[in-house]
Every structure is written in C-alpha cells, then in structure tokens.
Amino acid sequence: MLSIKGDPSERMTVRWRACTDVTAGFALYRAAGSGAPWRRAEAFVNPFETDLDVSNFFFADMTGLSPDTRYEYTVGDDARRSDVYSFKTAKKNCDRFSFLCLSDTQTGGPEPPADYTDFNLFLKKVLSDHPECEFILTAGDNTNCGQTDVQWTGLFEGLRGVAERIPVMFCMGNHDDMGFADYFTFTGKYYSEHASYFTNMLLGSYPKNGPVGWEIANYSFDYGSAHFAVTGTSGYDEMNAWLLADAARSDQRWQFAAHHFPVCFAGPEIEIEDTYPAMRDGLEQFDIVFSGHEHSFARSYPRRRDGLYDRPSQGTIHYNLGSGGRNPPGTKVVPKVWNAKTYAHEEDLAMYTVVDVRGDTCTLTAYVEDGRVADRCVIDKAADTVTPIDLAPVYNRTRLKFKGYDLGVIAEKTPPRQIGGVWYVPVGQIVSFIGGDVTRAPGRITVSVYGKTVTFTENGDIAVTDAGEQKMISPCRRLDEGQLYAPVENFCRPLRMHHFYFAHNNFIEIQSETEEKPVPVQP
C-alpha cells in the first residue's frame, strides 16, 4: 500500500507484510521504462502479533523522486520479490488536483476472510470512471471490527489492484478500534483507546506528527495547495489542541480535515458530546471537515461558534460522505437546521465523493454508485461563495430545535421566551416531541425521558429530580398558551441534555447526551 509521508512530489512510502522468517526488506524503484539502475530504500520493520499470527510489517520511504513522474517499484528481500508496480508523483506545488473521498467501507461477517470483493469491484470502477483522482482519503470505519486481523486482511484484499498504485490515507473510525474477546461469536465487545491494530499495521505509513501519545491515528500532510489533518476517535482534548497548532503552522491555500464523527449530523438521534464542542475550536480552523459514521450524506452551511452562515469565509463546511460499502444507514436522514443538502441514502448502494481543487475553487461531487449525482457544490474562495446558493436561516422569532429538528407545529404557539436575560422553554412541548412522558397537574408538570424524571412547579425555583432537589436560576413560569416554562439550563441538566443559542440565526438548540430512541409506555 502506498501512502504520503512527506512531499508527494518528491517521495512515496510503501507498506507490505511478510512472515517472521523475513526479517529485513527493501524497495527498489526507478523512473518507469527508463531501464536505469534500481535505487534502494531500506525498510523499517514492525513485528506485530495479531489474533491470527505474528507478522513483520515493512515500511520503505522512496525518496529523491522527480515531480510529475511515473515510477516503477518492487518490494521484498534478496530472495523474495513482489511484482513490479507503478505510481506517479504529484506536480510540484500544484494547485490543480483531484482526490477520492470514501467512508464506512466496512463489511464482512465472522467467517475469515472478511469478504471485501464487492468493495474491490466498486473501487476499481470508481477509479476507472475518475482517473483524475491522485489519492484516496477516508473518513473512518474502513473495517467492521478493526481489532482483528480477519478484517484487516479482508480490507487489504479489497484494496488489491488500487493501493499499489495510488496512496491511501486512512482516517480511523470507531469500528477501526472495536474488537471482541471472541471475534467469531461477537462476544466481549470492547474498544481499544489507542487502536493498537490500526497503529501497528500503519506505524510507518503516515507522518508521526500527531499529538504526543496519539500519533498514527492523528497525522497531517500536504498535497499541492492543500493541507490535510486526519484525526482519530479518542483523546479529544489532545486532538483539539493539536488541530489548533497544526492549522496555525500551515499556510496552504486549502485546509481540509477528516474526523469520523459528524458535527452536523443528519440522523434523528446521534450524540456528539465527545466531538463537539470538545473539538470545536480545532475543527473550525478548516475549510471542510469530511466525516462519516451515519452512512448517510449531508453537507452543512458554513458553521462557526454555533452560528450558521452563507459564505465559506464565515465558517467550516461539514461534509458527511455517506457509505462507501453498500451498508444501509444505521440512522435515517431527517431535515436538520444546519444542513444545506442531504440525501436519504437508504438504498443498498455505495456512495463516494470526488474533490477537484482548481486554484481558488474546490468542487465536491457526491455520487451514488449507479452514477447518479446526489450533490455538487463549488466553494470559491476568491468570490467567497458556495454554489448552489442556499442561504442559512435567520428567524425573526426565536425558534426551538432538538438535535437539529424544528419542533414544528408542537411548538408553533409556544416559542422560547427570554425574561430578565434568562431563556425559558416549554417543558411539556419539548418532551412530548422527543417521545417522553408528560404528566400535567394544576400548577405542576412532571416529565420523563432518557430514564430521567423531573418535576417543575409553577412559581417555584426548585426542580425535583432523580438526584434530589435542585435550585433553579429562576422560577418556573406559566407563559404562552398557559404552558409551564422552565429556564432552559435547569430543564436540560437533570435530563442529560445541554443547549446552545445560535445568536446569528436566532434559535435555541437542545442536544441530549445519549442516542436512545424514547417511546412512551402504553399501559
């Protein structure tokens, strides 16, 4: 597998695997068709014991290359050599290039090997249709269970015929650090915080420039006029600090990031507390953040500091790629206030995006596997526009949203109210919308949702919760339509929620810290 670990116009890294009988290795390379003497790049060796065997992983850096030149290469040792493959280096300081974006390519059941045959056929067809793509960037969940060699072996079989000729830049997803004590029965599920399989299998493939202690799963690289920051799934505080410093060091025209979990999600119940706001400051240094996880497509308005805007200079576009592995979505697309475009990707077809950078413009085209275009947008830095034009909403009366949904008719006559600098929200309307239980009594309302219960009393400043009585910042009030309102802060806290006020757009957004799907009990 080829990868980028420096200036791609001058060097290329290659990774391969062998049994432990092979203790050393090297790559031989030269300009393709030149007949010149082979140049030799010694390999770094990383022995790694997996759940299947102990293997030696080799990584060789082919350096001193000429820009925009095709090279041929072979890897192995003196006795055992691979076939001869080829790759082409990037143009020097190029501002015109294309790359392929994929996410959630995971597949395969418990029987070894995990079968990525369909993925292989899909990927070869995509690159045949789009030969302009010079490398592949993923947004995570490359494997279905990344703490097993069964899956990684299957994935690399799925990359056969592709990864040998163009670089593959993996972003790590939650499935890439997921494992089972017994993979074949799927029992004893766990997550490896430092993703030992991902890290060891790719130890020499990527720059070791991520946050200390979280390298390989976090790294950055440049390609032409663009800078890329790729992040993992653990160590959010460390990742945020690293993203801030990494972006500050870069003077590239375009700033791209990849993070598996979407900030501007499209599904009904996603929880993003870990990623956002923990990584907000870091992610918002970038023009576009590519994400996955939902197996659904969405493109956001430019977003910054909980405001939604129209111009790319005003915020970051969050771009959720959809499933690259014919995986029906685990979450269903619904209208969300932050997304300018969504596609209900529920067919058993893969999706992919081709990104074309051309000077001050970046065109993103999202395709369904059968050739249909789900979205095409052009970001123009010089004109400071995103086309097609779709203006972010600005409300003349404060709206109430839950996980990006507008509460619609249920809150049409009971909007949020600000009194004495305190935002109040209609307690019963929100919980009814979510699907919780609401019990109204004279001067009192009790709501239950997400396994939590709280009672508010008219004109009282004490909320009775599962954890006992809690003092509120202001009393419960009877406001519009005779409904009881509570300060939004005191409504959220005992119900495992938090809130934001989008001042630019004039709406209150409430998030829950769980992905449960409440359904009221019918006695």
C-alpha positions in Angstrom: 0.0 0.0 0.0 1.3 3.4 -1.0 0.9 6.4 1.4 2.0 10.0 1.7 4.6 10.8 4.4 6.2 13.9 3.0 6.2 16.0 -0.1 4.3 13.7 -2.6 6.2 15.3 -5.5 9.5 14.0 -4.1 8.8 10.9 -2.0 6.4 8.0 -1.6 6.0 5.4 1.2 5.2 1.8 0.6 3.9 -0.8 3.1 3.9 -4.6 2.9 3.7 -7.6 5.1 5.6 -10.9 5.4 6.0 -13.8 7.8 8.6 -13.6 10.6 11.0 -15.7 8.5 11.6 -12.5 6.5 13.5 -10.2 8.9 14.6 -7.4 6.6 13.4 -5.9 3.4 13.7 -3.0 0.9 12.0 -1.3 -2.0 13.7 -1.0 -5.4 12.5 1.9 -7.6 13.3 3.8 -10.7 11.6 6.0 -13.4 9.2 3.8 -15.2 10.5 2.5 -18.6 13.9 4.1 -18.1 16.0 1.0 -17.7 18.0 2.9 -15.1 19.7 1.1 -12.2 17.3 0.4 -9.4 17.5 2.7 -6.4 17.1 1.0 -3.0 15.1 2.1 0.0 15.7 0.1 3.2 12.5 -0.8 5.1 11.6 -0.1 8.8 10.3 -3.4 10.3 7.5 -3.6 12.8 6.7 -7.1 14.2 3.1 -7.3 15.4 1.2 -10.2 17.0 -2.4 -10.3 15.9 -5.3 -12.6 16.7 -4.2 -14.7 13.7 -0.4 -14.8 13.7 2.8 -12.8 14.2 3.8 -10.9 11.1 6.5 -8.4 10.1 5.2 -5.2 8.7 7.6 -3.3 6.4 7.6 0.4 5.5 10.0 1.9 3.0 10.3 5.6 2.0 11.2 6.1 -1.6 12.9 9.5 -1.7 14.7 11.8 -4.2 11.9 11.5 -6.7 11.1 13.9 -9.5 7.8 15.7 -9.6 5.1 14.6 -12.1 7.0 11.4 -13.0 5.9 7.8 -13.2 8.0 5.4 -11.2 8.1 1.6 -11.1 8.9 -0.3 -7.9 9.1 -3.7 -6.3 9.4 -4.7 -2.6 10.8 -7.7 -0.7 14.3 -9.0 0.1 17.1 -10.6 -1.9 15.3 -13.9 -2.2 11.6 -12.9 -2.4 10.3 -10.0 -4.5 6.8 -8.7 -5.2 5.5 -7.9 -8.7 6.5 -4.6 -10.2 4.0 -1.8 -9.7 4.0 1.8 -10.6 2.8 5.2 -9.3 3.1 8.8 -10.3 4.4 11.6 -8.2 2.5 14.9 -7.7 3.3 18.0 -9.6 5.5 20.4 -7.6 3.4 23.0 -5.6 0.4 22.1 -7.8 -2.9 24.0 -7.3 -4.9 21.7 -9.6 -5.5 18.1 -8.4 -8.3 15.7 -7.5 -8.8 13.1 -4.9 -11.4 10.5 -3.9 -13.2 10.5 -0.5 -14.8 7.4 1.0 -16.2 6.5 4.4 -17.7 3.5 6.1 -16.4 0.9 3.7 -16.7 -1.8 6.5 -18.2 -5.2 5.6 -17.8 -8.8 6.5 -19.1 -11.3 9.0 -17.3 -13.6 11.4 -16.0 -16.1 8.8 -12.5 -15.5 7.7 -11.6 -13.9 5.5 -13.9 -10.9 5.7 -15.2 -10.6 2.1 -14.4 -7.2 0.5 -14.8 -8.5 -3.0 -17.7 -6.1 -3.8 -15.7 -3.2 -2.4 -12.8 -4.1 -4.7 -15.0 -4.1 -7.8 -16.7 -0.9 -6.7 -13.4 0.9 -6.1 -11.9 -0.1 -9.4 -14.9 1.0 -11.2 -14.9 4.4 -9.5 -11.2 5.0 -10.3 -11.8 3.9 -13.9 -14.5 6.5 -14.2 -12.4 9.1 -12.4 -8.8 8.5 -13.3 -8.0 12.1 -12.3 -8.1 11.1 -8.6 -4.5 11.1 -7.3 -5.1 9.6 -3.9 -7.8 8.3 -1.6 -8.8 9.9 1.7 -11.2 8.1 4.0 -13.3 9.3 6.9 -13.2 6.2 9.0 -14.8 2.8 9.6 -12.5 1.3 7.0 -13.1 -2.1 8.7 -16.0 -3.5 10.5 -14.0 -4.7 13.5 -10.5 -3.2 13.4 -9.2 -5.1 16.4 -9.0 -8.3 14.4 -6.7 -9.4 11.6 -9.6 -11.1 9.9 -11.0 -7.7 8.9 -7.7 -6.0 8.0 -6.7 -9.0 5.8 -10.1 -8.7 4.1 -9.8 -4.9 3.7 -6.4 -5.1 2.0 -7.7 -7.8 -0.3 -10.4 -5.2 -1.1 -7.7 -2.7 -1.9 -5.8 -5.1 -4.2 -5.1 -3.5 -7.6 -5.6 0.0 -6.2 -3.4 0.6 -3.1 -0.3 -0.5 -5.0 -0.6 2.4 -7.5 -2.2 5.4 -5.6 -1.8 6.4 -2.0 -4.4 5.6 0.6 -4.8 7.9 3.6 -6.9 6.2 6.3 -8.9 8.1 8.9 -9.8 6.0 11.9 -13.4 5.3 12.8 -14.9 3.8 15.9 -15.2 0.4 14.2 -11.5 0.6 13.4 -10.7 0.4 17.1 -13.5 -2.0 18.0 -12.9 -5.6 19.0 -14.4 -8.7 20.6 -12.9 -11.1 23.1 -14.1 -13.8 20.7 -14.5 -12.3 17.2 -16.2 -15.4 15.8 -19.1 -15.3 18.3 -19.1 -11.4 18.6 -18.9 -11.7 22.4 -16.9 -9.4 24.8 -17.1 -6.2 22.8 -14.5 -3.6 23.6 -12.8 -0.5 22.2 -9.0 -0.1 22.1 -8.5 3.5 23.1 -5.1 3.7 21.3 -6.3 1.5 18.5 -3.4 -1.0 18.7 -4.2 -2.7 15.4 -4.7 0.5 13.4 -1.5 1.9 14.9 0.8 -1.1 14.4 -0.4 -2.0 10.9 0.2 1.6 9.7 3.1 2.5 12.0 5.4 3.7 9.2 2.8 4.7 6.6 1.9 8.2 7.9 3.8 11.1 9.4 4.3 10.9 13.1 3.3 14.4 13.7 0.1 14.0 15.7 -0.5 14.8 19.3 2.0 13.1 21.7 0.7 9.7 22.6 -1.9 9.7 19.8 0.2 9.5 16.7 -0.7 7.5 13.6 -4.4 7.8 14.4 -3.8 11.5 14.1 -1.5 12.9 11.5 -1.3 15.7 8.9 0.1 16.0 5.4 0.2 18.4 2.5 -0.8 17.7 -1.1 -0.3 20.6 -3.6 -2.1 23.7 -2.3 -4.0 21.8 0.4 -3.2 20.8 4.0 -5.0 17.8 5.5 -5.4 17.0 9.2 -6.6 13.5 9.9 -8.0 12.6 13.4 -8.8 9.6 15.5 -11.6 8.8 17.8 -10.0 9.2 21.3 -8.2 11.9 23.1 -10.4 14.8 22.2 -8.7 17.5 24.3 -5.3 16.4 22.8 -6.8 16.4 19.3 -8.3 19.8 19.7 -5.0 21.4 20.9 -3.1 19.6 18.1 -5.6 20.8 15.4 -5.2 24.4 16.6 -1.4 24.2 16.4 -1.4 22.2 13.2 -3.6 24.7 11.4 -1.6 27.6 12.7 1.6 26.1 11.2 0.1 25.7 7.7 0.0 28.4 5.1 -1.7 26.2 2.4 -4.5 27.7 0.4 -6.9 25.0 1.4 -7.4 23.5 4.8 -9.1 20.1 5.0 -9.8 17.8 7.9 -11.1 14.3 8.4 -12.9 13.2 11.5 -15.2 10.2 11.6 -18.0 11.5 13.8 -20.1 14.2 12.1 -20.7 17.5 13.8 -23.6 18.4 11.5 -25.3 15.0 11.6 -28.4 14.0 9.6 -29.9 11.2 11.6 -32.5 11.6 14.3 -30.7 10.5 17.5 -26.9 11.0 17.1 -25.0 12.2 20.1 -21.9 14.3 19.5 -20.9 15.5 23.0 -17.4 14.0 22.8 -16.5 15.6 19.5 -18.5 18.8 19.8 -17.9 21.2 21.5 -14.7 19.4 22.7 -13.1 19.8 19.3 -15.0 22.8 18.0 -12.1 25.3 18.1 -9.8 22.9 16.3 -12.1 21.7 13.6 -13.3 25.2 12.9 -9.8 26.1 11.6 -10.5 24.2 8.5 -12.5 24.9 5.3 -14.1 21.5 5.1 -14.3 18.6 7.6 -15.0 15.2 6.0 -16.9 12.8 8.2 -18.9 9.5 8.1 -20.4 7.3 10.8 -24.0 7.7 9.8 -23.8 6.0 6.4 -25.8 9.0 5.1 -24.9 12.0 3.0 -25.2 15.6 4.3 -23.5 18.9 3.6 -23.7 21.8 6.1 -23.9 25.5 5.8 -20.6 27.2 6.9 -20.7 26.8 10.7 -18.7 28.7 13.3 -19.3 29.1 17.0 -22.8 27.8 16.8 -23.8 30.2 14.0 -24.8 29.1 10.5 -23.7 31.3 7.7 -23.7 31.7 3.9 -20.1 32.4 2.9 -17.2 30.0 3.2 -15.0 32.6 4.9 -17.6 32.7 7.8 -17.3 29.0 8.8 -16.5 25.4 8.3 -18.4 23.2 5.9 -19.1 19.8 7.5 -19.4 17.1 4.8 -20.8 13.7 5.7 -19.8 11.3 2.9 -22.3 8.5 3.0 -21.5 4.8 3.0 -18.7 3.6 0.7 -19.5 -0.1 1.4 -23.1 -0.7 0.4 -24.1 -0.5 4.1 -27.7 0.6 4.6 -27.6 3.5 7.1 -28.0 2.9 10.8 -29.6 6.3 11.1 -32.2 7.8 8.8 -31.9 11.2 7.2 -34.3 13.9 8.5 -34.3 17.7 8.0 -31.7 19.4 10.2 -31.3 23.2 10.5 -27.6 23.1 9.9 -27.6 21.1 6.7 -27.9 22.8 3.3 -28.2 19.5 1.5 -29.0 15.9 2.5 -29.6 12.7 0.6 -31.6 9.9 2.1 -29.1 7.2 1.3 -31.1 4.1 2.1 -30.5 2.0 -1.0 -28.1 -0.9 -0.9 -25.6 1.1 -3.0 -22.3 2.7 -2.1 -21.5 6.5 -2.3 -18.3 8.4 -2.9 -17.2 11.9 -3.4 -14.6 13.3 -5.9 -13.0 16.5 -4.8 -11.5 18.8 -7.5 -9.2 21.6 -6.4 -8.6 24.2 -9.0 -6.8 27.2 -7.6 -9.3 29.2 -5.6 -12.2 26.8 -6.2 -13.0 23.4 -4.8 -15.7 21.3 -6.4 -17.2 18.4 -4.4 -19.3 16.0 -6.3 -21.1 13.2 -4.4 -22.1 10.2 -6.4 -24.3 7.2 -5.8 -22.7 4.0 -7.1 -25.1 3.8 -10.0 -23.8 7.1 -11.4 -26.4 9.5 -10.1 -25.2 12.8 -8.6 -26.5 13.3 -5.1 -24.9 16.7 -4.7 -22.4 19.0 -6.4 -21.2 22.2 -4.8 -18.4 24.7 -5.6 -16.6 26.6 -2.9 -15.0 29.7 -4.4 -12.5 31.4 -2.1 -12.0 34.4 -4.3 -15.7 35.2 -4.7 -16.4 33.9 -1.1 -19.4 31.9 -2.3 -20.8 28.4 -2.1 -22.9 27.4 -5.1 -25.6 26.3 -5.5 -26.7 29.2 -3.3 -28.7 28.2 -0.2 -28.9 30.8 2.5 -28.8 29.8 6.1 -32.0 30.6 8.0 -32.3 33.7 10.1 -35.5 33.7 12.2 -37.5 36.8 13.2 -38.9 34.9 16.2 -36.7 32.7 18.3 -37.2 29.0 17.2 -36.6 25.9 19.3 -34.7 22.9 17.9 -34.0 19.5 19.3 -30.9 17.7 17.8 -31.4 20.0 14.7 -35.1 19.3 14.2 -37.5 22.1 14.3 -40.2 21.3 16.8 -42.7 22.4 14.2 -46.4 22.5 15.0 -46.0 21.2 18.5 -44.2 24.5 19.5 -45.7 26.9 17.0 -47.6 28.7 19.7 -45.1 28.2 22.5 -41.8 29.6 21.4 -38.8 30.2 23.7 -39.0 33.3 25.8 -36.2 35.5 27.2 -37.1 37.2 30.5 -34.5 39.1 32.5 -31.7 37.6 30.5 -32.9 34.1 31.1 -34.1 31.8 28.3 -37.3 29.9 29.1 -38.5 26.8 27.2 -41.9 25.0 27.3 -41.2 21.9 29.3 -44.0 19.6 28.2 -43.8 20.5 24.5 -40.2 19.5 24.2 -40.5 16.2 26.0 -43.7 15.3 24.0 -41.8 16.0 20.8 -38.9 13.7 21.9 -41.2 10.9 22.8 -41.1 11.0 26.6 -43.9 11.0 29.2 -45.6 14.2 30.3 -47.9 14.4 33.3 -49.7 17.7 33.9 -51.4 18.7 37.1 -52.6 22.0 38.5 -49.5 24.2 38.7 -47.1 21.3 38.2 -45.6 19.3 35.4 -43.6 16.1 35.5 -41.6 14.9 32.5 -39.7 11.7 32.0 -37.3 10.9 29.2 -34.0 9.0 28.7 -34.5 7.3 32.0 -34.7 10.6 33.9 -37.6 12.3 35.6 -38.0 15.9 36.8 -40.9 17.9 38.3 -41.4 21.6 37.9 -43.8 23.7 40.0 -45.3 27.0 38.9 -43.6 30.0 40.5 -41.2 27.6 42.3 -37.4 27.7 41.9 -36.8 24.1 43.0 -36.8 21.2 40.4 -37.4 17.8 41.9 -35.1 15.3 40.1 -33.9 11.7 40.4 -30.8 13.1 42.1 -32.9 15.1 44.6 -33.9 18.7 44.7 -32.1 21.2 42.5 -32.1 25.0 42.9 -33.0 26.8 39.6 -31.6 30.1 38.4 -35.1 31.5 38.1 -38.6 30.2 39.0 -40.8 28.1 36.7 -43.4 30.4 34.9 -46.7 30.0 33.2 -46.3 31.6 29.8 -47.7 31.1 26.2 -50.8 29.1 25.9 -50.9 28.6 29.6 -47.9 26.2 29.4 -45.3 25.9 32.2 -41.8 27.1 31.1 -38.5 26.4 32.9 -35.1 28.1 32.4 -33.5 26.1 29.6 -30.4 25.4 31.7 -32.5 23.8 34.5 -34.6 21.9 32.0 -31.5 20.4 30.4 -29.2 19.4 33.2 -31.3 16.8 35.0 -32.4 15.2 31.7 -28.8 14.6 30.4 -29.0 17.5 27.9 -27.3 20.7 27.1 -28.2 23.7 24.9 -26.8 26.4 22.7 -28.2 29.7 21.4 -27.4 30.4 17.8 -27.4 34.2 18.0 -26.8 34.8 14.3 -29.8 32.6 13.3 -32.0 33.2 16.4 -32.7 29.7 17.6 -32.1 27.6 20.7 -30.6 24.1 20.0 -31.0 21.4 22.6 -28.8 18.3 22.5 -29.1 15.1 24.5 -26.1 13.1 25.7 -27.5 9.8 24.6 -28.5 8.1 21.4 -31.6 6.3 22.9 -34.8 6.4 21.0 -37.6 7.2 23.5 -41.0 5.6 23.1 -43.7 6.2 25.8 -45.0 3.2 27.6 -48.6 2.2 26.8 -50.2 0.6 29.9 
